Amino acid sequence: MTGTALTVGIGALFLAAAPAAQAAPAAATHAASTSVGAQTAAVQASAGPVTVTALKPYFSGKFTVSGKKLMVYPISIKSIKGGVKVHIQQKLMEADPGADETQRGWRTPQGTPLYFFTAGTKTIKTEYRLTNMDWFGNEEVYHVVRFRVESNGVFSPWITVQSPERSVSA
């Protein structure tokens, strides 16, 4: 009961302390969504003036010293207002039977949190070697991103989005 009250209290605090443009509830766009098991995950979501899109991973054209492909996991962050800070965390995934995480736990990409002095769009590109768990054929990779918006020291709740999968030959 206390945890629920705390969550509602923080959400109410965010709405009360944030300017009207930031007080809009979080919204997820499911038009371009991916399906994982029985769940459908949005590739784009908004919190106040900020929209975050988990873009489809792609091969960077580079290889590690051991010959593994380097994949880029891009995130697009757009703010229609200045004076906000966006905190980003990310999990790199590969679609295989069992656990999909290639790295355990949430990671904070380099260069974050992002501060928007004015309205604009920024892109974060995390580069990581292709993890081949299939041992044959193509590897299906994607990433899960969570973010929260900070304005005047007040935080929105964490919101999660997921990129579409990319099939890559290992």
N, C-alpha and C positions, 0 to 999 in steps of 0.2 A: 504494500500500500504506500509506503513512504517513497519507494523508487518511482512509482507512478506519479505521485504528487510532485516529486522533484522534477521529473521530465516535463510535466505540464507547466510547472512553475517557471522553468527555464525557457520554454517555448513562449509562455505569456510574457516573460521579461523581454525576450527578443522582440516580440511584436510591439510591446509598449514603448521600448526604448528606441526602436529603429524608426527612421523616417518612413513616411507612407510608401515610398517606392520600394523599400526593402521589406515592408511588412507583408507582402504578398505571400501566401502559403507556397510551400514547395510543390512543384508540379513536374511530373515525369511525362516524357513523350514516348508513347509505345508504338508509334507508327513504324519506326524502324527498329524493332526490337528483336532480340534473339531468344530462343527457347532452349533452356537447359533443364533436362528432366521434365518435371511437371511445372516448373517456374518459367515465367516470362520476365526478362529483365530489360529495362529501358536503356537505350544507348545515350539518352540525353535527359537532363533534369535541370530544374531551375530552383533557386532559393533567392527570393527578393530580386535584386537587379542582375543576378549572376546566373548564366546558363553554362553547364559543363557537358561536353560531349566526349564519350570514350570512342575514339576512332579505331578503325580496323588496323591491327598490326601489319607491318610489311617488312620485307627483307631489305636491309640497308645497302646491300651490294658489297659488304665487307665480311671478312671471316676472322675468327680467332686464330691464334698461333697454331692451335691443334686442328684447324680446318672446319670448325663449326660455324654455321651462319650466324650473323648478328642481326637480330630482329629489332625493329623500332616499334614502340608502343606509345602512340601519340594521344594526347589529351588536348582538346580545344576548350578554352575558358573565355567567355565573353561577358563583359560587364557593361550595362547601359548607363552606369553612373560611377563617378569617381568616389574616392574616400572609403573604399572597402578592401578588405584583405581576404584572400581565398586560401584556405588550408586544404591541401590535397594529400591523399594517401592512395596507394595502388598495390594490387596483387597481380602478378603475372601468372597466367594459367595455361594449361594444355589439356585438351579434352581427351581423356582416356578413361578406361574403367577404373573406378576407385577415386581417390582424391585428385583434384585437378590442379592444385597449387604447385608451381615450379619453385617458388620461394615460400617459405613458411612465414606467415604473419604479414601485416601491413607494412609497407615501406613508404617513406616520404621521398618523393622524387627531388633530385637536385634542383635548386632554384626556387623552392617553395618554402614558406607561403608566398603567394603572389600579391603584391600591393598594386591596386589600380588607383593612380592619382587622378586619372580622368577615365571616361568611358573608352573601351577598346577591346581588342581580342588578343589573347596570348596563347601560345602553344607550347606544351611541355612534351619532350620526346625522350623517353627512357629507352636506352639501348641495352639489350641483354642477349646472350647466346641462346640459340635454339636448343631446347632440351628435347631430345628424341627419346620418348618413353615407349614408342610403338615398336621400335627395333626394326621395322620394315615399313615401306610405304611412306605416305605423307604424315606430317604432324599437324594437328589442328591447334592453333594458339589463339588466345584472346586475353583480355585483361579486365579486371574489375577495379573501378575507381570509386572512392568515396570522398566527399568534400563537405566543407562547412564554410559559411560566410561570416566574417567578423566585421562589425561596424560599431564604432564608438565603444569598443571593449565588450560588446554583446555578441554572442555566437548563435547562429542558427543550429538546428540539429544536424547530425551527419546524414547525408543523402548518398545513396549508392547507385551507380550506373555501370553498365557492362557493354563492352564493345562486341561487334559481330566477330565470328570466328574467321580465321584465315588458314587455309590449308597450304602447307609449305613442304616441299620435298626436303628430306633431311640429308 
